[in-house]
């Protein structure tokens, strides 16, 4: 099986959810099958028009020579000679249209990982430049029209996709994001015996995006009847309460230190296709309290390894948080149960779901 992954490959480990999926799945797959990861000359200030059309280079030959950077025409020519069986559009990037065009002259199968829904996000949450949005919308339409399989992260995400696009059930596969082993290992370092008078919360999201519900969290934490501290991961290095910490990167050392000292992770989003942040926190023993709209909520058994809450019901959220503070045995029990998420969502298990689809499409058996 020859596979080409199209997307954005981040050489560092400060990864967004889609970047982490791309990096982890490519690593496992390339150890078993002939594979190449191709990204684009994204930086318009650094790369000119000719580079974006005809450029070809290996950005870091020493780290990973299988990761290549190509312009649109160079990519199309590469596909003609490489003759992939599978083209996996693993991040939403406009240059991947070249893969769709290649399908018209080949037997290659196209699979597309749906991390977000462009038309839904622009319509409801953040308006982008009209010209840029037009390009993104047309690209998304092509991906959904011509791909042979779609990987969605959750029932919530699928429901939104189907509200905009007509897709056969046969083309849809629901595959979650995975969890790095390091987060499971961090759970073993948690201190479970000492009683802390202060409860520590951790959240992730852009403060300036109202769909993330961070203002809602801030309001509830200002009214609970116990001392608390809020750790915040987001793109802006700023405080959102008097006792919060804003951090720009997801560096594992910093993130890990905060996780082992956090008690509860909250996702109050009204639009969250999955929330890799939350399942990584769970693997470290941080108890999740999430909205019904958070995609990973299907992995939560209410009252057993976390809570699913209607975030419009501030009184209910406040009640649950006060209960977890007053009943520390319950909090500890939930922590242990939450950490079991790693058994199901480690990257090997997640990759196996991808591999089954690849093999079915190519009608080949594992090597």
N, C-alpha and C positions, 0 to 999 in steps of 0.2 A: 504494500500500500504506500503510495507516494502522496504526501500531504503538504500543502502550502497554507500557512497561517497568515492572514492579513490583519494588521492592526497596529497598535502602538506598543513597542517593547521598551520598558524602562529598565536600564541597566542597574540602577540602584535598588535598594529595598524599601524606599519610601514610596509605597505603592497605593494607588486607589484600588477599589474593588475590581473594576474591569481589567486593570493592569495586572493585578495579582492573578486573576483567572488566566489571563493570556500567558503569563510567565510560568505558572505552575503546570498547566495542561501541556504546554509546548515542551517543557523539560521532560515530563514523563513520556509523552508520545514519541519524542525524538530519540529516546533511548531504545525504542522498540521498532520504529519504522523510519524509512527515509523521509526526512522532513526539513522544511525551510520556513523561517519566519521572516516576512517581508514587511517593513514599515516604509514610511514616506519621508520626503524632505519637508517636514511640517513647518519649520520656521521660515516665514516669508521674509524676514529681515536678513537672515543668514544665507538663504538659498534663492537664486534667481529663477526666472521663468524657464530657461533652457535646462537647468538642473532638475526642475520639477517635471520636465518632460522626458529627458534623456539620461539623467544622472543614474549612477550605479556605484555603490561602495559598500564596504563592510565596516560599520561604525566602530566595532571593537573586536578585532580579529582574535586577540588574546583571550578575551572573556568568553566569546561565543561566535565562532566563524559561521555558524548556521543562521545567524541573524543578519539580514542584508537590508540595505536601504536603496530603493529604486524609484525613479520617476515613472509617470503613467505609461509612456510608450515602452520604456525599458522593462517594466513589469509585464506588460502584455507579451513582449518578445520572449522574456524569460519563461513565461507559462507555456508558450508554444513549444519551446525546446525541452522543458522539464517534464511536460505531460503529466500533471498531477491527477490522481484519482479523486482526491478530495481537496476542495478549497474552503477553508474555515475562516469566515469573517468573524473574528473573535472579539474585536472592538468595533464600535460604530465609527468608521472613517470614510470620508467621501472617495478617497483614491481607490477603495476596494471595488468600485464600479468596474474597474478593469477586469476583475475576476468574473463579474457577471457577464461582461462582453465576451470573455474567453469561453464561457459556457456555450455560447451560441455556435462555436466552431469546434466543439470537442464533446467528449463524453464525461467530462468532469462533473462531480456532484458538488453543489454549494450548500454549506450549512452556515447558519447565522446565529450568533449569541446575542440575545436581546437583553441588554443591561438597562436600557431606558427607552421610553417611547417619545420621540422627538415632537410629534404633533401634539401629544397630550401635554407635555411639559411646556411647550410654547403657548398653547391655548390657555392653560390654567395657572401657570406659576411664574414663568420668567420669559418675557418677550425679548427676542433677539432681533438683530438687524433684519429688516424685511428681505433683503437680498440674500443674506446668509441663511436665513430660515427657509427661503424658497429652495435653495440648493440642498439643505439638509432634508427637507420634506420629500423632495423628488428622489434623493438617494434612498431614504427609508422606504419609499414606495417600491422602488426597484428591488431592494433587498427582500421585501415581503412577497413581491410578485414572482421572483425568479429563483429564490432559494428552494432547495429540495427538503430541507429540514430546518426547524427553528428551535433553539434552546431557550426556554423561558425559565425564570427563576422561581416563580411562585404562582399560585392560583390568582392572587391579586393582580399580578402583572399580566397574566393571560387574559383576564377579564377586560382589562384596559385595551390590550392589543386587539381583541375581537370586537371592541366597540368602534374601532376605526378601520379595521381591515378584515376582509373575508378570507379565511384560511381554512383549509381542510384539516380536520382533526388528525388525519394520518401524518401530517407534516410536523406536528407539534410534539416536543419532548420536554418534560419538566425536569430540569437538573439544577440543583442548588449550587451555591459557591462552597468551596472547601475551607478547611481550617488547617493551618500549619501546626506541626507537632510541637513546636516551641510553646504554644499557648497551653497545651495539655500538660507539658512539663512544668510550666509556671504554677499550675494549680497545686503541685506538690510542695511548693514553697510558701503557701498561704499559712498565716498564723491563725489558728482556729480557737485557741484557748482564752486569749486575753479579751476581756470585755472592754469595748471602746465606747465611751459616752457619746462619741460623735459618729454619725453614719455618713459614709462617703458615697457620693453618686458620681457616675460618669456618663457623659452624653457625647454625641458626635453630630456634626452638621454645620451648615453655614448659617450663622446668626441672621444674616440678611435674607434668608429664604424662609418665608412664613410657613410653607408647607412642612418644615421640619419641626415646628411646634416648640421651639426652645423657650419662647416667651411663656408658653403655657407651663412648662416645667419650672421655670424661674418663679412664676406666681405661686404654684403649689408649694414649692420648697420654702417660700417666705412665710407660709401659714402653718406648716406642720409644727407639732409641739415638742420637737427635740432638736438639739444642735446638729447641723449638717454642713457638709462641704461638697462643692460641685467641681469635678474635673471636666474640662471641656476640650475636645479635639475638633479643630475646625481651621478654615483657611485664614482666619484673622486672629492675630496674636493680641487678644484683648480679653478683658474680664467681662462676664455677663452677670455676675453678682459680686458682692463684696468679698465672698469667700470662694472664688473660682480661679481656675488656672487655664489660660488659653495657650494652646500649643499648635504650631503649624504642621508638624510632620508626624507620621506614624512610625517613627523610628522605634524598633522593637525594644531597645533598652529603656527608653523613656516610657513608652507605652506599657511595657511589662511591669515596670516599677509602680506605675499608677494602678494597673489592674490588680496586682496582688494586695494593694491597699484600698481597693474600692469594694463596696458591698453590693451596690445595686446599679445596673445599667438601664437607662430609660430611652425608649424610642417612642416619641409622641407624634411621629410623622403622619400626615394624611396621604402621603404618596411616598412609598419606599418599596421598590421592587423586591428587595431582599433584606439588606442590612448585614453585610459581612462583619462589620464592627461588633454587632450584638452577639453573633454566634462565637466570635473569637473571645469576647468577654466571658460568655457562658463557659467555654472550655477552660477558662482560668478560674471558674467558680464564682463569677459575679452573677448575681441573681437578676434575671431580666424582667422588666415590667414594660410591656410594649402595647402599641395601638393595634387595633384590628387590621389596619391597613398596612402594617409592617409585614413584608413577605415571609420572613422567617418564622412568623407566629405559628405556623402549622407544626413547628417542632416544640411548641410549648404546651404542656399539660397544665391547665390552670390550677394553681394551688399545689402542684407537685414539683415542678422545676422552674416555676416562674408564674407570671400573671399576664393575662390579656385584658386590657382595659379600654373602654370607650373614653378616649381622651377629652371628649366634650363634657364628660361627667367629672368635673374637678373634685367634687366631694368624694366620689368613689376612689379616685386616685389617692387623695389625701388619706382616706381611711386605710387603704392597703399599705401605704408607706408608714403610717403610725403603727399599724399592726406588726410590720416587720421590725420596727424599732423596739417595740415592747416585748416581742416574743423572739429572743435571739436564738433559741433552739430551733424554731421554725426557719429562721434565716439561714442557720448553719445547714439544716437538712436540705433546704432548697439549693444551697450552694453546691453540695455534693451531687445532687441530682442533675443540676444544670451542667456540671462538668462532663457528664456522660455524653453530651452532644458530640464530642470528638470521635467517639466510637463509630458514629453514623456518618459524620461529615468530614472525615479525614480525606486528604486529596486523592489517595489511592482509590477509595470507594467512589468518589466523585468522578475520577477519570474513567473508571470502569463503565460508567453510564455513557460517557462520550464514546468510548471505544466500541460499545455495542452498536451505536448508531453508525459509526464509520464502517464497521464490518458489514452491517446489514446493507448499507448503500452500495458497497463495493462487492458484496456477496463473496467475501473472503473470510477465512478462519484465522485466528491468531497464529502468529509464527511459532 
